[in-house]
Structures are given as structure tokens and as C-alpha cells.
């Protein structure tokens, strides 16, 4: 009996050592993700997106970025706006970017719509109010949603000043057509939002909306890298962010 017990304790110790050295990160959609899971993963210190409003507005009615996001992430469609689920969508300029001076905006961008999504704030108020840590901020700046931990309290929806979160009032499966098996579907009673396609970054791919835009209106990159495309754009063009007076420091910029 003593010999068996010693063998058991030895095996348990080895297993514990392996788990302790695995470098696990937060759970996402109920699954633990390991750092460096894919050798080709894109890495950044603070991910950000730059949206060129003039390029976007040149193609009125284009929804390619939204369609790609909806398909990749199994976002349901409901005709009733009360049940609408939105990760990326368009808002009138005055709603998306209020209090912007129009006299110096080029090419009439203030007259057209603006693409909006989660701003992945440096100081996200949604994270502070979540009682279960279902929403949390990664070290690379992405504000995540673990929909398996979400209890549907909707504190994060109230805290978000950008309206970037949606609540599943109905069973999402009722609003789905073809399902992408590569991304988990949700259940009724949970919150969801844009996650900067973290599952694609882990595989070395850009966010689906960026990849789907043929006009170069969306640019994604590391804000802390002076040589990144986003930093070069911000250095060469005038850019604004949504509701900067709130001090959330959004990670989405608009070239105007």
C-alpha cells in the first residue's frame, strides 16, 4: 500500500509541475488558451485599428466588413431591432463622433456614416463593473468576452459609453443560417461583442473585417510599434477617437 501511495504522489507531482509550467492565460469561450499556441500567431503590445472614413464612404452601401464578421463569428440576424446583435456596424457621423468640428474635416466625411465597433479601451469601464470577470482585458489591449462565464447581468452594457455590446434576448440559433464550425455559437442570456478576432490573430491572420475590405479602409496593427502601419497612418493623417473626454482611451482611430 505504501509503495502504491508513493507512486501515486510521484505521478501527481509530475502532473502538477507540467500544469504549472504551461503558461496558461484567461479562459475564452470556456477554453483555456496557451500563450504561443500557434507558432505563426500575430503578437502585439497594444492592438489598435485605424479606419479611413473617406475611403469607407466612397463605397456607399458597402457591408463587406460586417458580412465577414457576421459569418466568421456566427452572429445571428433578427429583424426586430430590439433583439439585434452587432459586432461591427455603421452609425451616422454625428452619432459616432459627436462634438467634432466640421469646418476642417476633409472630403465631407462628416456627412456620411462611420463604421463602429468595440473600442478596446485602454481603460475599459466594462471590465471594472463585471462581477464574474467574464469580460477582461488582455495584456495586448484586447477587451475579451468569455460568454461561458457571463451571467447576463448586463452591467457591462450599462457601463460601455459606446453601445458596443449586445445582449442575447433570444436564442441566437434562431437567427443563424449557415454556421461556421470554427467559432462557438452562444446561448440566450449572454452578452457578446467584437473581440478584434483574437482567434484569427492566434493563427497569424488579420481580423476578418480588415481582410474583407478591398478598399484599404481598415488597418490593424500594434499601436506600440513605431514601424507599424497604424502608427504610420496616425503620424501622417489627422485622426480622432470616440468620446475621448471620458478618459477611456479607445483603441479605434478615425482618419478624417
DADA-V483977 format. One record per residue. N is the residue number from 1. RES is the residue in three letters. SS is DSSP state (2 for helix, 1 for strand, 0 for the rest). PSI is psi as a letter, one per 30 degrees, with the letter a starting at -180 (999 if undefined). NEAR is the number of other ideal C-beta (glycine too) atoms within 12 Angstrom. Layout:
# DADA-V483977
N,RES,SS,PSI,NEAR / N,RES,SS,PSI,NEAR
This chain:
# DADA-V483977
1,UNK,0,e,7 / 2,UNK,2,e,8 / 3,UNK,2,e,9 / 4,UNK,2,e,10 / 5,UNK,2,e,11 / 6,UNK,2,e,12 / 7,UNK,2,e,13 / 8,UNK,2,e,14 / 9,UNK,2,e,14 / 10,UNK,2,e,14 / 11,UNK,2,e,14 / 12,UNK,2,e,14 / 13,UNK,2,e,14 / 14,UNK,2,e,14 / 15,UNK,2,e,14 / 16,UNK,2,e,13 / 17,UNK,2,e,12 / 18,UNK,2,e,13 / 19,UNK,2,e,14 / 20,UNK,2,f,11 / 21,UNK,0,g,12 / 22,UNK,0,f,16 / 23,UNK,0,i,13 / 24,UNK,1,l,17 / 25,UNK,1,a,23 / 26,UNK,1,l,27 / 27,UNK,1,k,22 / 28,UNK,1,k,31 / 29,UNK,0,h,28 / 30,UNK,0,g,19 / 31,UNK,1,k,20 / 32,UNK,1,k,17 / 33,UNK,1,k,27 / 34,UNK,1,k,18 / 35,UNK,0,k,19 / 36,UNK,0,h,15 / 37,UNK,0,e,22 / 38,UNK,0,k,18 / 39,UNK,0,e,11 / 40,UNK,0,g,13 / 41,UNK,0,k,20 / 42,UNK,0,k,29 / 43,UNK,0,k,26 / 44,UNK,0,l,30 / 45,UNK,0,e,21 / 46,UNK,0,j,29 / 47,UNK,1,k,41 / 48,UNK,1,l,40 / 49,UNK,1,k,45 / 50,UNK,1,k,40 / 51,UNK,1,k,47 / 52,UNK,1,j,34 / 53,UNK,2,e,39 / 54,UNK,2,e,26 / 55,UNK,2,e,27 / 56,UNK,2,e,38 / 57,UNK,2,f,30 / 58,UNK,0,f,19 / 59,UNK,0,i,22 / 60,UNK,0,k,12 / 61,UNK,0,f,12 / 62,UNK,0,k,24 / 63,UNK,0,g,21 / 64,UNK,2,e,24 / 65,UNK,2,e,38 / 66,UNK,2,e,31 / 67,UNK,2,e,21 / 68,UNK,2,e,28 / 69,UNK,2,e,37 / 70,UNK,2,e,33 / 71,UNK,2,e,26 / 72,UNK,2,e,34 / 73,UNK,0,g,40 / 74,UNK,0,h,30 / 75,UNK,0,k,36 / 76,UNK,0,l,31 / 77,UNK,0,k,24 / 78,UNK,0,k,22 / 79,UNK,0,e,11 / 80,UNK,0,j,13 / 81,UNK,2,f,12 / 82,UNK,2,f,12 / 83,UNK,2,g,20 / 84,UNK,0,k,24 / 85,UNK,0,k,39 / 86,UNK,0,k,32 / 87,UNK,0,e,37 / 88,UNK,1,k,41 / 89,UNK,1,a,31 / 90,UNK,1,k,26 / 91,UNK,1,l,23 / 92,UNK,1,k,18 / 93,UNK,2,e,30 / 94,UNK,2,f,17 / 95,UNK,2,e,19 / 96,UNK,2,e,34 / 97,UNK,0,i,35 / 98,UNK,0,l,21 / 99,UNK,0,g,17 / 100,UNK,0,k,26 / 101,UNK,0,k,12 / 102,UNK,0,f,18 / 103,UNK,0,f,9 / 104,UNK,0,g,13 / 105,UNK,0,k,25 / 106,UNK,2,l,17 / 107,UNK,2,g,20 / 108,UNK,2,h,16 / 109,UNK,2,f,34 / 110,UNK,2,f,28 / 111,UNK,2,f,18 / 112,UNK,0,l,29 / 113,UNK,1,l,28 / 114,UNK,1,k,37 / 115,UNK,1,k,44 / 116,UNK,1,l,36 / 117,UNK,1,a,43 / 118,UNK,0,k,46 / 119,UNK,0,f,42 / 120,UNK,0,i,43 / 121,UNK,0,k,34 / 122,UNK,0,e,27 / 123,UNK,0,i,21 / 124,UNK,0,j,35 / 125,UNK,2,f,29 / 126,UNK,2,e,37 / 127,UNK,2,e,32 / 128,UNK,2,e,20 / 129,UNK,2,f,22 / 130,UNK,0,k,31 / 131,UNK,0,f,18 / 132,UNK,0,g,22 / 133,UNK,0,g,23 / 134,UNK,0,f,34 / 135,UNK,1,k,42 / 136,UNK,1,l,28 / 137,UNK,1,k,33 / 138,UNK,0,l,31 / 139,UNK,0,f,17 / 140,UNK,0,g,30 / 141,UNK,0,f,37 / 142,UNK,0,k,44 / 143,UNK,1,j,46 / 144,UNK,1,l,41 / 145,UNK,1,k,46 / 146,UNK,0,j,34 / 147,UNK,0,f,37 / 148,UNK,0,f,26 / 149,UNK,0,f,25 / 150,UNK,0,k,36 / 151,UNK,0,g,21 / 152,UNK,0,g,25 / 153,UNK,0,f,22 / 154,UNK,0,g,25 / 155,UNK,2,e,24 / 156,UNK,2,e,42 / 157,UNK,2,e,29 / 158,UNK,2,e,17 / 159,UNK,2,e,27 / 160,UNK,0,j,37 / 161,UNK,0,g,25 / 162,UNK,0,f,37 / 163,UNK,0,h,25 / 164,UNK,0,g,40 / 165,UNK,0,k,41 / 166,UNK,1,k,38 / 167,UNK,1,k,33 / 168,UNK,0,j,35 / 169,UNK,0,f,25 / 170,UNK,0,l,24 / 171,UNK,0,j,18 / 172,UNK,2,f,33 / 173,UNK,2,f,19 / 174,UNK,2,f,20 / 175,UNK,2,g,25 / 176,UNK,0,k,23 / 177,UNK,0,c,14 / 178,UNK,0,k,11 / 179,UNK,0,k,20 / 180,UNK,0,j,20 / 181,UNK,0,f,9 / 182,UNK,0,f,18 / 183,UNK,0,k,29 / 184,UNK,0,k,25 / 185,UNK,0,l,28 / 186,UNK,0,a,36 / 187,UNK,0,l,24 / 188,UNK,0,k,22 / 189,UNK,0,g,20 / 190,UNK,0,l,35 / 191,UNK,1,k,43 / 192,UNK,1,l,42 / 193,UNK,0,l,42 / 194,UNK,0,k,42 / 195,UNK,0,g,43 / 196,UNK,0,g,45 / 197,UNK,0,h,37 / 198,UNK,2,f,43 / 199,UNK,2,f,29 / 200,UNK,2,e,31 / 201,UNK,2,e,33 / 202,UNK,0,f,29 / 203,UNK,0,g,21 / 204,UNK,0,g,16 / 205,UNK,0,l,24 / 206,UNK,0,l,28 / 207,UNK,0,k,39 / 208,UNK,2,e,37 / 209,UNK,2,e,42 / 210,UNK,2,e,38 / 211,UNK,2,e,24 / 212,UNK,2,f,28 / 213,UNK,0,j,32 / 214,UNK,0,f,17 / 215,UNK,0,f,22 / 216,UNK,0,g,22 / 217,UNK,0,f,33 / 218,UNK,1,k,41 / 219,UNK,1,k,36 / 220,UNK,1,k,43 / 221,UNK,1,a,34 / 222,UNK,1,j,28 / 223,UNK,0,f,36 / 224,UNK,0,f,20 / 225,UNK,0,j,21 / 226,UNK,0,f,14 / 227,UNK,0,g,13 / 228,UNK,0,l,25 / 229,UNK,2,e,27 / 230,UNK,2,e,35 / 231,UNK,2,e,25 / 232,UNK,2,e,19 / 233,UNK,2,e,27 / 234,UNK,2,f,29 / 235,UNK,2,e,17 / 236,UNK,2,f,14 / 237,UNK,0,l,25 / 238,UNK,0,k,23 / 239,UNK,1,l,31 / 240,UNK,1,l,31 / 241,UNK,0,l,35 / 242,UNK,0,k,36 / 243,UNK,0,h,27 / 244,UNK,2,f,25 / 245,UNK,2,f,14 / 246,UNK,2,f,21 / 247,UNK,0,g,14 / 248,UNK,0,f,29 / 249,UNK,0,i,25 / 250,UNK,0,l,39 / 251,UNK,0,g,41 / 252,UNK,1,k,45 / 253,UNK,1,k,36 / 254,UNK,1,k,43 / 255,UNK,1,k,35 / 256,UNK,0,999,34
